[in-house]
């Protein structure tokens, strides 16, 4: 079996185990009255199974993504890539524009149409 497939299966199994732990804790601590809802319903077992399945899919995908990202080679610390360089020259400011003359009219009352 290829190493990547083996890694995927391992990580998905870990994710489904973690999802099982989460569902068990949710039921044990009766979060949102979940244990009561499950135990008093005729399809409660299916609801717990679906909760475990869907959380297992999510946790397995996240676990696999984390495993793949951790496989990256460490970066060299000798390069200055991604580091901010010191500013050597002060930025040049644009010259201020000359004031523009504005014609100011006196405000007057609007004329009434009936007057």
ROGU-313894 format. One record per residue (C-alpha): residue in one letter; x, y, z negated; chain. Coordinates in nm, 3 decimals. Example, Ala and Ser with C-alpha at 12.3 -4.5 7.8 and 13.67 -1.06 7.14 Angstrom:
SITE_resn_c1_c2_c3_chain
SITE_A_1.230_-0.450_-0.780_A
SITE_S_1.367_-0.106_-0.714_A
REM end
This chain:
SITE_resn_c1_c2_c3_chain
SITE_X_0.000_0.000_0.000_A
SITE_X_0.139_0.345_0.085_A
SITE_X_0.261_0.553_-0.207_A
SITE_X_0.018_0.836_-0.136_A
SITE_X_-0.284_0.604_-0.139_A
SITE_X_-0.162_0.445_-0.464_A
SITE_X_-0.117_0.791_-0.615_A
SITE_X_-0.467_0.891_-0.504_A
SITE_X_-0.627_0.583_-0.657_A
SITE_X_-0.438_0.630_-0.984_A
SITE_X_-0.536_0.994_-1.014_A
SITE_X_-0.900_0.926_-0.928_A
SITE_X_-0.915_0.653_-1.194_A
SITE_X_-0.768_0.898_-1.446_A
SITE_X_-1.028_1.155_-1.341_A
SITE_X_-1.315_0.907_-1.384_A
SITE_X_-1.178_0.807_-1.726_A
SITE_X_-1.170_1.174_-1.830_A
SITE_X_-1.524_1.217_-1.699_A
SITE_X_-1.634_0.920_-1.908_A
SITE_X_-1.476_1.078_-2.215_A
SITE_X_-1.655_1.405_-2.140_A
SITE_X_-1.994_1.237_-2.095_A
SITE_X_-1.943_1.034_-2.413_A
SITE_X_-1.859_1.349_-2.608_A
SITE_X_-2.160_1.530_-2.462_A
SITE_X_-2.387_1.248_-2.577_A
SITE_X_-2.215_1.204_-2.915_A
SITE_X_-2.243_1.570_-3.010_A
SITE_X_-2.592_1.592_-2.858_A
SITE_X_-2.505_1.904_-2.657_A
SITE_X_-2.821_2.073_-2.528_A
SITE_X_-3.022_1.789_-2.688_A
SITE_X_-2.887_1.557_-2.417_A
SITE_X_-2.886_1.236_-2.623_A
SITE_X_-3.251_1.284_-2.714_A
SITE_X_-3.346_1.347_-2.353_A
SITE_X_-3.156_1.041_-2.232_A
SITE_X_-3.276_0.806_-2.504_A
SITE_X_-3.644_0.902_-2.470_A
SITE_X_-3.657_0.888_-2.090_A
SITE_X_-3.713_0.580_-1.877_A
SITE_X_-3.444_0.692_-1.629_A
SITE_X_-3.200_0.819_-1.889_A
SITE_X_-2.941_0.555_-1.802_A
SITE_X_-2.945_0.668_-1.439_A
SITE_X_-2.904_1.030_-1.548_A
SITE_X_-2.597_0.938_-1.756_A
SITE_X_-2.457_0.737_-1.465_A
SITE_X_-2.501_1.026_-1.223_A
SITE_X_-2.351_1.271_-1.471_A
SITE_X_-2.047_1.043_-1.504_A
SITE_X_-2.024_0.990_-1.126_A
SITE_X_-2.038_1.355_-1.027_A
SITE_X_-1.803_1.467_-1.305_A
SITE_X_-1.570_1.181_-1.206_A
SITE_X_-1.560_1.302_-0.847_A
SITE_X_-1.472_1.655_-0.958_A
SITE_X_-1.220_1.549_-1.221_A
SITE_X_-1.059_1.299_-0.983_A
SITE_X_-1.016_1.564_-0.715_A
SITE_X_-0.870_1.812_-0.962_A
SITE_X_-0.639_1.547_-1.106_A
SITE_X_-0.516_1.453_-0.758_A
SITE_X_-0.464_1.819_-0.665_A
SITE_X_-0.259_1.879_-0.979_A
SITE_X_-0.050_1.568_-0.910_A
SITE_X_0.021_1.679_-0.552_A
SITE_X_0.114_2.032_-0.658_A
SITE_X_0.351_1.901_-0.926_A
SITE_X_0.543_1.709_-0.658_A
SITE_X_0.692_2.032_-0.517_A
SITE_X_1.066_2.074_-0.533_A
SITE_X_1.193_2.333_-0.782_A
SITE_X_1.281_2.670_-0.637_A
SITE_X_1.636_2.803_-0.627_A
SITE_X_1.689_3.075_-0.883_A
SITE_X_1.971_3.231_-0.680_A
SITE_X_1.748_3.407_-0.429_A
SITE_X_1.567_3.733_-0.487_A
SITE_X_1.263_3.621_-0.290_A
SITE_X_0.941_3.741_-0.444_A
SITE_X_1.111_3.975_-0.687_A
SITE_X_1.050_4.345_-0.679_A
SITE_X_1.347_4.550_-0.562_A
SITE_X_1.434_4.871_-0.748_A
SITE_X_1.325_5.194_-0.582_A
SITE_X_1.639_5.379_-0.471_A
SITE_X_1.485_5.679_-0.296_A
SITE_X_1.199_5.885_-0.429_A
SITE_X_0.895_5.870_-0.203_A
SITE_X_0.848_6.171_0.022_A
SITE_X_0.535_6.370_-0.042_A
SITE_X_0.335_6.505_0.245_A
SITE_X_0.336_6.886_0.270_A
SITE_X_0.029_7.053_0.130_A
SITE_X_-0.210_7.186_0.389_A
SITE_X_-0.266_7.561_0.413_A
SITE_X_-0.593_7.679_0.264_A
SITE_X_-0.876_7.697_0.512_A
SITE_X_-1.084_8.017_0.499_A
SITE_X_-1.449_7.948_0.428_A
SITE_X_-1.727_8.191_0.506_A
SITE_X_-1.946_8.228_0.201_A
SITE_X_-2.302_8.342_0.252_A
SITE_X_-2.519_8.471_-0.021_A
SITE_X_-2.791_8.237_-0.124_A
SITE_X_-3.138_8.363_-0.059_A
SITE_X_-3.484_8.242_-0.147_A
SITE_X_-3.652_8.034_0.122_A
SITE_X_-3.939_8.208_0.294_A
SITE_X_-4.281_8.085_0.212_A
SITE_X_-4.483_7.996_0.524_A
SITE_X_-4.796_8.171_0.396_A
SITE_X_-4.623_8.490_0.292_A
REM end
